[in-house]
Amino acid sequence: MIEFLPLKKVTERYSDEIHRAVLDAVDSGWYLLGNEVSAFEREYADYIGSRNCVACANGLDALWLILHAYMEMGIMEPGDEVLVPANTYIASILAITENGLKPVLVEPKWETLEIDEDIIESMVTPRTKALMTVHLYGRLSWSGNMSEICRRHGLKLIEDNAQAHGCETLNGRKTGSLGDAAGHSFYPGKNMGALGDAGAVTTDDGILADTIRTLANYGSSQKYVFPYRGRNSRMDEIQAAVLRVKLRHLDEDNAVRKRIALRYIGGITNPLVTLPQQLPVQSNVWHQFPVFCERRDELQKHLQADGIQTLIHYPIPPHKQQCYCEWNDINLPVTERIHAQELSLPISPVIADQDAETVIKAVNSFR
Ligand SMILES: *Cc1c(COP(=O)(O)O)cnc(C)c1O
């Protein structure tokens, strides 16, 4: 049996360090807004190459807080539009709608799976205030041109970096430092996962960072004084202590993912299966290894019969979900094709090269 993501094994590799970090946090007697969180914020900001990092409860909150802070700062107001790729996890879209803002779904390019830069400008209206790019599957979804389009139209560029910790541009700038602000998720299954929920915002904008910090603490920066109606979205000290350990090992973990991905790319030769387009090696941290197949469900069953667990990211696109029934009749053919054909093969820092060979043989034997 080849498990899709054996989290127990992922944690076990660093269990000595993690146990020590957790016990120290437990014994400290200080569980929120303490030294572990501020140390993590400093270390993660340094790693990303961003001036500020604000820890929060999860990745959805991180994205929601960015947009909400812009609204409190008078930069956006209800009904304003945010461009976002139509092929993303629902959280990217929820962060927009749950602020009373309007997501404008942009088709991706089939080849790159990224938001189609060639159609972004045609979708800008006087109400467009931001572009949210999503580094989906761990792939860099950014270019100088994208920043230039945002600059030209006065749009904030927000990165959804939930899936791409450690991903870099050709000249070594990390995702999470490329736009005006970025939301990060440390959900256990992400490349850098906590032992529960956690998230963060990185930004060079000090005013934005302060506003987010206040909003995430009930709207208060001074005890019992509330300039904003905020929420409670804090990262636990225990999670911060774990993430400080995980951050030290992130690059080596990503290196294993890359090694496995290269094995898959070199080994999979089945003409019925399309491999993801390759990016420069530093620009993909392989959160997922997506392949595409017209008979995707049959391929999944074929692999399951060989004891190989796979997942679909994602089976139903946001615009076909019941929660967004107002969009159910929209046609987004590229997005729908991706959702109909995508299958994620097992990839993680704990998959053995031998298991990768088993996966390759099974994929190649699909007829
Ligand atoms: C996981 C994820 C999120 C949300 O993160 P949580 O920590 O689970 O709230 C947002 N966007 C994308 C693309 C994700 O994969």
The ligand as an SDF file (V2000), in Angstrom:
LIG
                    3D

 15 15  0  0  0  0  0  0  0  0999 V2000
   -5.0080   25.0210    2.0170 C   0  0  0  0  0  0  0  0  0  0  0  0
   -5.3300   26.1770    1.1740 C   0  0  0  0  0  0  0  0  0  0  0  0
   -5.9140   27.3420    1.6870 C   0  0  0  0  0  0  0  0  0  0  0  0
   -6.4800   27.4450    3.0730 C   0  0  0  0  0  0  0  0  0  0  0  0
   -5.6330   27.1440    4.0930 O   0  0  0  0  0  0  0  0  0  0  0  0
   -6.2140   26.6170    5.4990 P   0  0  0  0  0  0  0  0  0  0  0  0
   -5.0510   26.7340    6.4100 O   0  0  0  0  0  0  0  0  0  0  0  0
   -6.6600   25.2120    5.2890 O   0  0  0  0  0  0  0  0  0  0  0  0
   -7.3320   27.5230    5.8820 O   0  0  0  0  0  0  0  0  0  0  0  0
   -6.0610   28.4380    0.8510 C   0  0  0  0  0  0  0  0  0  0  0  0
   -5.6990   28.3810   -0.4460 N   0  0  0  0  0  0  0  0  0  0  0  0
   -5.1560   27.2730   -0.9900 C   0  0  0  0  0  0  0  0  0  0  0  0
   -4.7610   27.2990   -2.4250 C   0  0  0  0  0  0  0  0  0  0  0  0
   -4.9800   26.1350   -0.2070 C   0  0  0  0  0  0  0  0  0  0  0  0
   -4.4590   25.0330   -0.7710 O   0  0  0  0  0  0  0  0  0  0  0  0
  1  2  1  0
  2  3  1  0
  2 14  2  0
  3  4  1  0
  3 10  2  0
  4  5  1  0
  5  6  1  0
  6  7  2  0
  6  8  1  0
  6  9  1  0
 10 11  1  0
 11 12  2  0
 12 13  1  0
 12 14  1  0
 14 15  1  0
M  END
$$$$
